Every structure is written in structure tokens, then in C-alpha cells.
């Protein structure tokens, strides 16, 4: 699914990634742990094509992604990649359904088709009765489930999660852990998860440690 070779990234004189190699298989759940500032989120953003490396190669589903023109890369990202962030990044003026539909609208899916899939996903995630609620009317766990539904909207091949349980209480975090593995079972997506949560990391197929810009 993903093959990264010799990924390097610096910000000014600070060398954040020092030659990262990583292969992730189809349907695999991989966690990346390590101290703050070790380069975990930087690597995740590059693997998710939100940022580009200074050097190295990244292939996703056989496509060398950084060889794509910007518009084609954006279209590839929208189709093949989903993102779950710690702070949800839901639009406060939109309902749960409207937030989930956004990736589909970017792909120019019709409103009827987008809303149908959004409602199906929210129902699957236990939010059938919260479709028209805005983020301020939802609990933290419910907001995170809306964010998960949004990440799944375009049926991506891989989902990147950056501290997905970092803003949740322990009970809600455990529910999200179970959900990630249920999603892998039901939809066969690969997951790459940056986390400080050792319970989630230990449940993953692989637990990788980022230390001083390298993976161990």
C-alpha cells in the first residue's frame, strides 16, 4: 500500500526526518510512537501528502505521489487518503451530515449521493440520531466519530490518524480503539496512527518507535 524510502525533512537548520524507510501493507494497522518532537507528525503529514519531503520517494498504491502535478496530487489525496486529527477540525456552522459530505463535494459527487453515504456512515458509527446536530451540540466522542465518518467518506485506501484519542477520556478512547479495528475488518483500510496511547499502539499489527528523526 505504501512504500517510503529515505524520507528526509528539515526546517531551517533543524533536521526533523533523517532518512525514514517504511512499508505498510494493505489492511495493516501500524502505530508510530515516540517522544514529542521526534518527528512523528511530520512523517505522518508527508505520508499523507499534506507536506513534501526534502528528498526521498513515496509510493502509494503504485503511484509515485510527489511526481504528480499539484491538482492531480490533490485529487489523488481526496480519493485515496482519509485523515483523523486530534481536534476533529469540524466546521462549526455545519451539521454532522454536512461535515461528512465535504470530501465527496470536493470530488464533485452529487448532493443526493453524498448525503446518502454520509447518513449510512453516521448510522454505522452509532450517530443515526445526531445527523442534524452541529459540533457544539455533540460530545467529544461524537465529534470524533463524525470526523471518522468524514475520513471514510470517499472510501479511501488508507487512513492517517494523528493522536486520534489525545482529546478523549479513557472510556471514549477505548471505544475509538475498538472502532478502528472494526473499520479495518469491515472496510479493509490500512491505518497509520501517531499516538502516545500505548494501549492503542500495542493493539496494532506493528508498533514503530520514532526516535531522533528515524524509525526503529
Residue pairs with C-beta under 8 A, 6 or more apart in sequence:
1 24
1 25
1 26
1 28
1 60
1 61
1 157
1 158
1 190
2 22
2 23
2 24
2 47
2 58
2 59
2 60
2 158
2 190
2 192
3 22
3 23
3 57
3 58
3 59
4 20
4 21
4 22
4 23
4 46
4 47
4 56
4 57
4 58
4 59
5 21
5 56
5 57
5 58
6 19
6 20
6 21
6 55
6 56
6 57
7 17
7 19
7 20
7 21
7 22
7 43
7 46
7 53
7 55
7 56
7 58
8 15
8 17
8 18
8 19
8 20
8 53
8 54
8 55
8 56
9 15
9 16
9 17
9 39
9 42
9 46
9 51
9 53
9 54
10 16
10 54
15 213
16 39
16 42
16 213
17 39
17 42
17 43
17 46
17 53
17 213
17 214
18 212
18 213
18 214
19 56
19 213
19 214
20 39
20 43
20 56
20 213
20 214
20 215
21 215
22 43
22 47
22 208
22 215
24 30
24 158
24 190
24 192
25 190
26 157
26 188
26 190
27 184
27 188
27 189
27 190
28 190
28 191
28 205
28 206
29 180
29 181
29 184
29 190
29 191
29 193
29 203
29 204
29 205
29 206
30 190
30 191
30 192
30 193
30 204
30 205
30 206
30 207
30 208
31 193
31 194
31 195
31 200
31 201
31 204
31 206
31 207
31 208
32 40
32 43
32 44
32 192
32 193
32 194
32 195
32 208
32 209
32 210
32 215
33 40
33 194
33 195
33 196
33 198
33 201
33 207
33 208
33 209
33 210
34 40
34 209
34 210
34 211
35 211
38 210
38 211
38 212
38 213
39 210
39 212
39 213
40 194
40 210
41 162
41 194
42 51
43 194
43 210
43 215
44 160
44 162
44 192
44 194
45 51
46 52
46 53
46 58
47 58
47 160
47 192
48 77
48 81
48 83
48 160
49 58
49 60
49 65
49 66
49 73
49 76
49 77
49 81
50 77
50 83
52 66
53 66
57 64
57 66
58 64
58 65
58 66
59 65
60 76
60 80
60 81
60 157
60 158
61 80
61 157
63 76
65 73
65 76
66 73
68 76
75 107
78 103
78 106
78 107
78 154
79 107
79 154
79 156
80 156
80 157
80 158
81 156
81 157
81 158
81 159
81 160
82 103
82 150
82 151
82 152
82 153
82 154
82 156
82 158
82 159
82 160
82 189
83 151
83 159
83 160
83 161
83 162
84 144
84 147
84 148
84 151
84 159
84 160
84 161
84 162
84 164
85 147
85 161
85 162
85 163
85 164
86 162
86 163
86 164
86 166
86 167
87 167
88 135
88 143
88 144
88 146
88 147
88 167
89 147
90 99
90 135
90 143
90 146
90 147
90 150
91 98
91 99
91 102
91 135
92 134
92 135
92 136
93 134
94 102
94 134
95 131
95 132
95 133
95 134
96 122
96 127
96 130
96 131
96 132
96 133
96 134
96 135
96 138
96 146
96 149
97 115
97 118
97 119
97 122
97 131
97 132
99 135
99 146
99 150
100 118
100 121
100 122
100 146
100 149
100 150
100 153
101 111
101 114
101 115
101 118
101 153
102 150
102 153
103 150
103 153
103 154
104 113
104 114
104 117
104 118
104 153
104 154
105 111
105 114
107 154
114 153
117 153
118 149
118 153
119 128
119 131
121 149
121 152
121 153
122 128
122 130
122 131
122 145
122 146
122 149
124 149
125 145
125 146
125 148
125 149
125 179
126 145
127 142
127 145
127 146
127 149
130 137
130 138
130 142
133 142
135 143
135 146
138 146
139 172
140 167
140 168
140 169
140 172
141 168
141 169
141 172
141 175
141 176
144 164
144 167
144 168
144 172
144 176
145 179
148 176
148 179
148 183
151 159
152 159
152 183
152 187
152 189
155 187
156 189
157 189
157 190
158 189
158 190
158 191
158 192
159 183
159 189
159 190
159 191
159 192
160 191
160 192
160 193
161 180
161 191
161 192
161 193
161 194
161 195
162 194
163 194
163 195
163 196
164 176
164 180
164 193
164 195
165 172
165 173
165 176
165 177
165 195
165 197
165 200
166 195
166 196
166 197
168 176
173 197
173 199
173 200
174 199
177 197
177 199
177 200
177 203
180 191
180 193
180 200
181 203
183 189
183 191
184 190
184 191
191 204
193 200
193 201
193 204
195 201
201 207
208 215
208 216
209 215
209 216
210 216
